């Protein structure tokens, strides 16, 4: 099913890129010299579709990096909360063991954490709630 859905997206997208490339195959000169536009010292002549697709790829990459950097605060907070929760679980287990020992009852080990396909139950591998 997943391969079918991937093909359902990739094939039309590939056809759109091919049609776009055929429609925009004219050569354009991209100049990196802001002072001499008539005879630039650094210039590249490429088909128009290559220029547009490269600009789109660079835009997506820059946007992804900007989003990743802006979310660093939330990732750091999530790591801190996860560490706090682990410490609290360990402390709770120690306190339960101490209470059971003081009552003279046999020590009961804490139940093992439920592990699902993504790690701890209800969370993905980055720790986000599912």
N, C-alpha and C positions, 0 to 999 in steps of 0.2 A: 504494500500500500504506500509505503514511504517513497519507494522508487517511482511509483506512478505519479505521486504528487510532485516529486522533484522534476520529473520529465514534463509534467503539465506546466510547470513554471519555466524551466530552462529552455525548452524548445521554442515557445513563443518569444521569449526574450532574445534568444539567438537569432531568430528570424527578424526581429525588430532591429537588432544590431546590423545584420547583413543588409537589410533594406536601407537603413540609415547610412551605412558605408557606401553603398552604390549611389545613393542620391547626393552624397557630399564628398565626392572623390577629387574635387578640384584642389590644386596645390595652392597653399598659402604660405607666406613667409612670416615667421614669428621672430621678432627682433627683440634682443635683450640690451640694446644700446639706446638709452633715452636721449642722447645728445645728437646723434646723427641718424635721422630716419631715412635719408636718401641712400646712404651707403653704410649700413650698420656693420660694426666690426664683429659682433656676435649675433648671428641669425641662423635660423634653421628653416628649411622649406619642407613642409609635410603636407599630406592630404588633410583636408579640413576635418574629416571624421576622427582622425587620430588626435588632433588637437583638442577636439571637444570631449572625446572619451577620456583622454589623459587628464583634462581639467576636472571632469566629473569624478574620476578615481581619486585625484588629489583632494578634492573637496570632501568626499566621503571619509577619507583617511584623516583629514584635519578635524572634521566634525567629531569623529569617533575618539580621537585623542583628546580633544577639548572636553568631551563628555566624561571620559575616563578620569581626567585630572580633576574635574569639578566634583566627582563622586568620591574622591579619596577620603574625605571627612566621614562619609557614611560607611565606607569599608572599614576604616579604622575604628569607628564606634561599634560596628558589628563584631569585629575581632575582640574588642575590649569586653563587650557584653557576653560573648561566648566564653571568654576566659573567666569572667566573674561567675557565670553559671556553672562552669566546671568546678571551680573552687567551692561554690556553695553546695554542689552535689557531693563532693568529696567530704566536706565538713559535716554534712547531714549524715552520710554513711558512717563517719567516725563517731558522731554523737549517738547514733542508733546502736552501734556496736558497744560503745561504752555503757549506755543505758541497759542493754541486754546483759552485759557482763556484771553490772552492779546488782541486777535482780537475780542473778544466779541462773539465768536461762542460757541454753546453748546459743552460741553466736549464730545468727542468721546472716548469710551474705546477701548484699543487696541484689535485686533482680538484675540480670544483664540488660543493658540498653537494647531496645528494639531496633534492629538494624534492617533498613529497607534496601531497595536497590540503589538509592542515592546516599546511603549513610544513615544518620540518625533519622528515625521515623518522622516523616512530615517535612523534611528539609532536603534541598538539593546539595550538590557537592560544595557550593559556595556558602552554604548555611542559610539560604533564603527559605522562608516558609513556603511550602507548596500549596 
